[in-house]
């Protein structure tokens, strides 16, 4: 059985993956949002479910919020609730894609009134950050056009930069702005922030606390995501990850489910570039669980990240460098694949037990009775989901 050095064990123990509050709500496709028994009805219950993932894995120390989906009357009380359960409140995500005014844009809109409304929403999100102690404001924009000639693409970039500048100016202390990108959807001709280069070009003009967020599902088929990871780490602008899997587009499936090798390759570059357990590079999930149970789905997700991290940590960098410097193509590939093919699951199970954690967190969850309890307790009210 594979064994981990004390250094690898220490690295694994420090790893954390932020959970998205919306993963615990109902979700589905553009045709229907599915309901499940025991779904949280408010942000307090979402955080309780996230804390259960952390209790069983010690891998999920923080929970991301989505505004307005997670609005409460007292964010201080929400923060205390999270801390009482052993987690913290993390990234605050804005939402400018579910309001009628934003049909033709938000931060890029030609109408000053609508653009002002979108900017003010982000300032409200920073107010939430002030109350929760959150560091990062993450912005994803569902903005663009469907037809050639529909809009002035350059003018939209100028308006976006001005809007982001106003938002960035409101940040205080160590607070950061993290700009996500997505190559298409819902706009099909052009998207205002379609790729890492556009995100980088925008944030680079703002200041040192403006970063790029890389969502692993937001790329065209065949994109070398690990190259982008390397480049953003090299430039010092990789602020956060949104981990998930895709088969076709932005599928938001469990990370590592579609292409475990891709996740391994990404984590190799993260480690090589100094991004693992680096406070400046936040790991987060951005997934929806439409047909599988939500809490076990999140447990499976963080375990997948942990497993591929362990494999990447086993990569023999000295042997790899020797082969690379000799242009030994097959030798280098063999070293790389040896690490990927290493079955670390038994070693991870043993290591978890040594830390007082269940060897199999998913089985431990099934035996805990937590699911049965929330199904019996969470009766009545309105279940949380997209938009709430």
C-alpha positions as CSV (number, residue, x, y, z in Angstrom):
1,X,0.0,0.0,0.0
2,X,1.2,3.5,-0.8
3,X,2.4,5.5,2.2
4,X,2.6,9.2,2.6
5,X,5.6,11.0,3.9
6,X,5.1,13.3,6.9
7,X,5.4,16.3,4.5
8,X,2.6,15.0,2.3
9,X,0.5,14.3,5.3
10,X,1.0,17.8,6.6
11,X,0.1,19.2,3.2
12,X,-3.1,17.1,2.9
13,X,-4.1,18.2,6.5
14,X,-3.9,21.8,5.5
15,X,-6.1,21.5,2.4
16,X,-9.5,23.1,2.4
17,X,-12.2,23.4,-0.3
18,X,-15.0,26.0,0.1
19,X,-18.5,24.7,-0.4
20,X,-21.2,26.6,-2.3
21,X,-24.4,27.2,-0.4
22,X,-26.4,26.7,-3.5
23,X,-25.3,23.1,-3.9
24,X,-27.5,22.2,-1.0
25,X,-30.6,23.8,-2.5
26,X,-32.8,22.4,-5.3
27,X,-31.5,22.6,-8.8
28,X,-32.1,21.0,-12.2
29,X,-32.0,21.8,-15.8
30,X,-33.5,24.7,-17.8
31,X,-36.6,22.6,-18.1
32,X,-37.2,21.9,-14.4
33,X,-35.8,22.4,-11.0
34,X,-36.2,19.2,-9.0
35,X,-37.2,19.0,-5.3
36,X,-35.8,16.6,-2.7
37,X,-36.8,15.8,0.9
38,X,-34.7,17.5,3.5
39,X,-33.6,20.4,1.3
40,X,-32.7,23.5,3.3
41,X,-35.3,26.3,3.5
42,X,-32.9,29.1,4.4
43,X,-29.2,29.9,4.6
44,X,-29.0,28.7,8.2
45,X,-30.0,25.2,7.1
46,X,-27.6,25.3,4.1
47,X,-24.7,26.1,6.4
48,X,-25.7,23.3,8.8
49,X,-25.5,20.8,5.8
50,X,-22.2,22.2,4.7
51,X,-20.9,21.8,8.3
52,X,-21.8,18.2,8.2
53,X,-19.6,17.7,5.2
54,X,-16.7,19.3,7.1
55,X,-17.4,17.3,10.2
56,X,-16.9,14.1,8.2
57,X,-14.0,15.1,6.0
58,X,-12.2,18.1,7.7
59,X,-11.9,19.4,4.1
60,X,-14.6,22.0,3.9
61,X,-13.9,24.8,6.4
62,X,-15.9,27.6,4.7
63,X,-19.2,28.2,2.8
64,X,-19.7,30.6,0.0
65,X,-22.8,32.8,-0.1
66,X,-24.9,33.9,-3.1
67,X,-26.6,37.3,-2.9
68,X,-29.6,37.7,-3.0
69,X,-30.2,33.9,-2.7
70,X,-28.7,33.9,0.8
71,X,-29.9,37.3,2.1
72,X,-30.9,37.3,5.8
73,X,-31.9,40.1,8.2
74,X,-28.8,39.6,10.3
75,X,-25.6,38.5,8.7
76,X,-23.8,38.7,12.0
77,X,-26.2,36.1,13.3
78,X,-25.5,33.9,10.2
79,X,-21.7,34.3,10.8
80,X,-22.1,33.3,14.5
81,X,-24.2,30.3,13.4
82,X,-21.5,29.1,11.0
83,X,-18.8,29.5,13.6
84,X,-20.8,27.6,16.1
85,X,-20.9,24.7,13.7
86,X,-17.1,24.9,13.0
87,X,-17.1,26.6,9.6
88,X,-16.7,30.2,8.4
89,X,-18.5,32.3,5.7
90,X,-16.4,32.6,2.6
91,X,-16.7,34.1,-0.9
92,X,-19.7,36.3,-1.6
93,X,-21.1,35.8,-5.1
94,X,-23.1,38.6,-6.8
95,X,-26.1,38.0,-9.0
96,X,-26.9,40.2,-12.0
97,X,-28.6,37.5,-14.1
98,X,-32.0,37.1,-12.7
99,X,-33.5,40.6,-12.8
100,X,-35.6,41.9,-15.8
101,X,-33.5,45.0,-16.0
102,X,-30.4,43.0,-16.9
103,X,-31.8,41.5,-20.1
104,X,-29.3,43.4,-22.2
105,X,-26.5,43.7,-19.6
106,X,-25.7,44.9,-16.1
107,X,-22.2,46.2,-15.6
108,X,-22.0,46.7,-19.3
109,X,-25.4,48.2,-19.9
110,X,-25.9,51.3,-22.1
111,X,-28.5,52.7,-19.7
112,X,-26.7,54.5,-16.8
113,X,-29.7,53.8,-14.5
114,X,-29.4,50.0,-15.0
115,X,-25.6,50.0,-14.8
116,X,-25.9,52.1,-11.5
117,X,-28.3,49.5,-10.2
118,X,-25.8,46.7,-11.0
119,X,-22.9,48.5,-9.4
120,X,-25.0,49.2,-6.3
121,X,-25.8,45.5,-6.0
122,X,-22.1,44.8,-5.8
123,X,-21.6,47.5,-3.2
124,X,-24.4,45.8,-1.2
125,X,-22.4,42.5,-1.5
126,X,-19.4,44.2,0.0
127,X,-21.6,45.4,2.9
128,X,-22.4,41.7,3.4
129,X,-18.6,40.9,3.3
130,X,-18.1,43.5,6.0
131,X,-20.6,41.7,8.2
132,X,-19.5,38.2,7.5
133,X,-15.8,38.7,7.5
134,X,-15.6,37.4,3.9
135,X,-12.5,38.4,1.9
136,X,-13.6,37.7,-1.7
137,X,-16.3,39.2,-3.9
138,X,-16.8,37.0,-6.9
139,X,-18.4,38.4,-10.1
140,X,-19.7,36.3,-12.9
141,X,-21.5,38.2,-15.7
142,X,-24.2,36.7,-17.9
143,X,-23.7,39.5,-20.4
144,X,-23.1,39.7,-24.2
145,X,-25.0,39.5,-27.4
146,X,-26.6,36.9,-29.7
147,X,-26.1,38.5,-33.1
148,X,-23.3,40.3,-35.1
149,X,-24.0,44.0,-35.0
150,X,-26.4,43.8,-32.1
151,X,-24.1,45.8,-29.8
152,X,-20.8,47.7,-29.6
153,X,-18.4,45.2,-28.1
154,X,-15.6,47.7,-27.4
155,X,-17.9,50.2,-25.7
156,X,-19.2,47.4,-23.5
157,X,-15.6,46.6,-22.4
158,X,-15.1,50.2,-21.5
159,X,-18.3,50.4,-19.5
160,X,-17.3,47.1,-17.7
161,X,-14.0,48.5,-16.7
162,X,-15.5,51.6,-15.4
163,X,-18.1,49.6,-13.4
164,X,-15.5,47.2,-12.0
165,X,-13.3,50.2,-11.0
166,X,-16.2,51.7,-9.0
167,X,-16.8,48.4,-7.2
168,X,-13.1,47.8,-6.6
169,X,-12.8,51.3,-5.0
170,X,-15.2,50.2,-2.3
171,X,-13.1,47.3,-1.1
172,X,-11.2,47.7,2.2
173,X,-8.5,45.9,4.0
174,X,-7.6,42.5,2.4
175,X,-10.9,42.3,0.5
176,X,-10.5,41.2,-3.1
177,X,-12.5,41.3,-6.4
178,X,-12.4,38.0,-8.3
179,X,-13.7,38.1,-11.9
180,X,-14.9,34.8,-13.4
181,X,-15.1,34.1,-17.1
182,X,-17.2,31.8,-19.3
183,X,-16.8,31.3,-23.0
184,X,-20.5,31.3,-23.8
185,X,-24.0,31.1,-22.3
186,X,-26.5,32.7,-22.1
187,X,-25.2,34.9,-25.0
188,X,-24.1,33.0,-28.1
189,X,-22.4,35.4,-30.4
190,X,-20.2,37.2,-27.9
191,X,-19.7,37.1,-24.1
192,X,-18.3,40.1,-22.3
193,X,-15.9,38.1,-20.2
194,X,-15.4,34.9,-22.3
195,X,-11.9,33.8,-21.4
196,X,-9.0,34.2,-18.9
197,X,-7.3,36.8,-21.1
198,X,-10.3,39.1,-21.0
199,X,-10.7,38.6,-17.2
200,X,-6.9,39.3,-16.7
201,X,-7.0,42.4,-19.0
202,X,-9.9,43.8,-16.9
203,X,-8.5,43.0,-13.4
204,X,-5.0,44.1,-14.2
205,X,-6.1,47.7,-14.6
206,X,-7.8,47.7,-11.2
207,X,-5.1,46.9,-8.7
208,X,-3.3,44.1,-6.8
209,X,-6.4,42.9,-5.1
210,X,-8.3,42.1,-8.3
211,X,-7.9,38.5,-9.5
212,X,-9.1,36.0,-12.0
213,X,-11.5,33.1,-11.0
214,X,-11.1,29.9,-13.1
215,X,-14.1,27.7,-13.3
216,X,-13.1,24.3,-14.7
217,X,-16.4,23.9,-16.6
218,X,-16.2,27.3,-18.4
219,X,-14.0,26.3,-21.3
220,X,-14.4,25.1,-24.9
221,X,-13.8,21.4,-25.5
222,X,-10.2,20.5,-25.8
223,X,-8.9,23.6,-23.8
224,X,-5.7,23.0,-21.9
225,X,-6.9,24.2,-18.6
226,X,-3.7,23.4,-16.8
227,X,-1.8,25.7,-19.1
228,X,-4.2,28.5,-18.0
229,X,-3.6,27.6,-14.4
230,X,0.2,27.7,-14.9
231,X,0.0,31.1,-16.7
232,X,-2.3,32.8,-14.1
233,X,-0.1,31.5,-11.3
234,X,3.0,32.7,-13.1
235,X,1.3,36.2,-13.5
236,X,0.2,36.2,-9.8
237,X,-3.5,36.6,-10.8
238,X,-5.1,33.3,-10.0
239,X,-7.4,34.2,-7.2
240,X,-9.7,31.2,-7.0
241,X,-11.0,28.0,-8.6
242,X,-14.5,26.9,-9.1
243,X,-14.2,23.1,-9.3
244,X,-16.7,21.0,-11.2
245,X,-16.9,18.7,-14.2
246,X,-18.3,19.0,-17.7
247,X,-19.0,16.6,-20.5
248,X,-20.5,19.2,-23.0
249,X,-20.6,22.7,-21.6
250,X,-21.1,24.2,-18.1
251,X,-22.6,21.0,-16.7
252,X,-21.7,21.7,-13.0
253,X,-21.2,18.0,-12.3
254,X,-19.1,16.5,-9.5
255,X,-15.5,17.5,-9.8
256,X,-13.3,14.7,-11.3
257,X,-16.4,12.8,-12.5
258,X,-15.9,13.5,-16.2
259,X,-12.1,13.6,-16.5
260,X,-10.1,12.6,-13.3
261,X,-6.9,12.9,-15.3
262,X,-7.6,16.5,-16.1
263,X,-8.2,17.3,-12.4
264,X,-4.8,15.5,-11.7
265,X,-3.1,17.6,-14.3
266,X,-4.5,20.8,-13.0
267,X,-3.4,20.0,-9.4
268,X,0.1,19.1,-10.6
269,X,0.4,22.7,-12.0
270,X,-1.2,24.1,-8.8
271,X,1.5,22.4,-6.7
272,X,4.3,23.3,-9.1
273,X,3.2,26.9,-9.2
274,X,2.9,27.3,-5.4
275,X,-0.9,27.5,-5.4
276,X,-1.7,24.6,-3.1
277,X,-2.6,25.8,0.5
278,X,-1.7,29.3,-0.7
279,X,-4.1,31.7,1.0
280,X,-4.1,33.8,-2.2
281,X,-5.6,30.9,-4.2
282,X,-9.0,29.9,-3.0
283,X,-10.3,26.4,-3.8
284,X,-14.1,26.2,-4.1
285,X,-16.8,23.9,-5.6
286,X,-19.4,25.3,-8.0
287,X,-21.7,22.4,-8.5
288,X,-25.4,21.5,-8.5
289,X,-26.7,18.1,-7.5
290,X,-29.8,17.5,-9.6
291,X,-30.2,13.7,-9.4
292,X,-27.9,12.6,-6.6
293,X,-28.2,13.4,-2.9
294,X,-26.7,16.7,-2.1
295,X,-24.7,16.2,1.0
296,X,-23.1,12.9,-0.1
297,X,-22.5,14.6,-3.5
298,X,-20.5,17.4,-1.8
299,X,-18.6,14.8,0.3
300,X,-17.7,12.9,-2.9
301,X,-16.5,16.1,-4.5
302,X,-14.1,17.2,-1.8
303,X,-12.8,13.6,-1.5
304,X,-12.1,13.6,-5.3
305,X,-10.1,16.8,-4.9
306,X,-8.2,15.3,-2.0
307,X,-7.5,12.1,-3.9
308,X,-6.1,13.8,-6.9
309,X,-4.1,16.1,-4.7
310,X,-2.5,13.1,-3.0
311,X,-1.6,11.6,-6.4
312,X,-0.1,14.9,-7.6
313,X,2.0,15.1,-4.4
314,X,3.5,11.7,-5.2
315,X,4.8,12.9,-8.5
316,X,8.6,12.4,-8.6
317,X,9.7,15.9,-9.7
318,X,13.4,15.0,-9.7
319,X,12.9,12.1,-12.1
320,X,10.5,14.1,-14.2
321,X,13.0,17.0,-14.5
322,X,15.8,14.6,-15.5
323,X,13.7,13.1,-18.2
324,X,12.5,16.5,-19.4
325,X,16.0,18.0,-19.6
326,X,17.1,15.0,-21.6
327,X,14.1,15.3,-23.9
328,X,13.2,11.8,-22.9
329,X,9.6,12.0,-24.0
330,X,8.5,8.5,-23.0
331,X,10.4,8.6,-19.7
332,X,8.9,11.8,-18.7
333,X,5.4,10.6,-19.6
334,X,6.0,7.4,-17.6
335,X,7.0,9.3,-14.5
336,X,3.9,11.5,-14.9
337,X,1.5,8.5,-15.4
338,X,3.0,6.5,-12.5
339,X,1.8,9.2,-10.1
340,X,-1.6,9.4,-11.7
341,X,-2.2,5.6,-11.6
342,X,-1.2,5.3,-8.0
343,X,-4.2,4.1,-6.0
344,X,-4.1,6.4,-2.9
345,X,-7.5,5.5,-1.6
346,X,-6.4,2.9,1.0
347,X,-3.7,5.2,2.3
348,X,-6.1,8.1,2.5
349,X,-8.6,5.9,4.5
350,X,-5.9,4.9,6.9
351,X,-4.7,8.5,7.3
352,X,-8.2,9.8,7.9
353,X,-8.7,7.2,10.7
354,X,-5.4,8.3,12.3
355,X,-6.8,11.8,12.5
356,X,-10.1,10.7,14.1
357,X,-12.1,10.9,10.9
358,X,-14.1,8.1,9.3
359,X,-12.2,6.1,6.8
360,X,-15.2,6.3,4.5
361,X,-17.0,9.6,5.0
362,X,-19.8,8.7,2.6
363,X,-20.6,5.5,4.5
364,X,-20.3,7.4,7.8
365,X,-22.8,9.9,6.6
366,X,-25.3,7.2,5.5
367,X,-25.0,5.6,9.0
368,X,-25.2,8.9,10.9
369,X,-29.0,9.4,10.6
370,X,-28.5,13.0,9.6
371,X,-30.4,12.6,6.3
372,X,-33.3,11.0,8.0
373,X,-33.4,13.7,10.6
374,X,-33.4,16.6,8.2
375,X,-36.1,14.9,6.1
376,X,-38.3,14.7,9.2
377,X,-37.5,18.1,10.6
378,X,-37.6,20.2,7.4
379,X,-41.3,19.9,6.6
380,X,-43.2,22.9,5.5
381,X,-41.9,26.3,4.3
382,X,-40.3,26.9,0.9
383,X,-37.3,24.9,-0.1
384,X,-34.2,26.8,-1.3
385,X,-33.3,26.6,-4.9
386,X,-32.2,28.7,-7.9
387,X,-33.4,32.2,-7.0
388,X,-33.8,31.6,-3.3
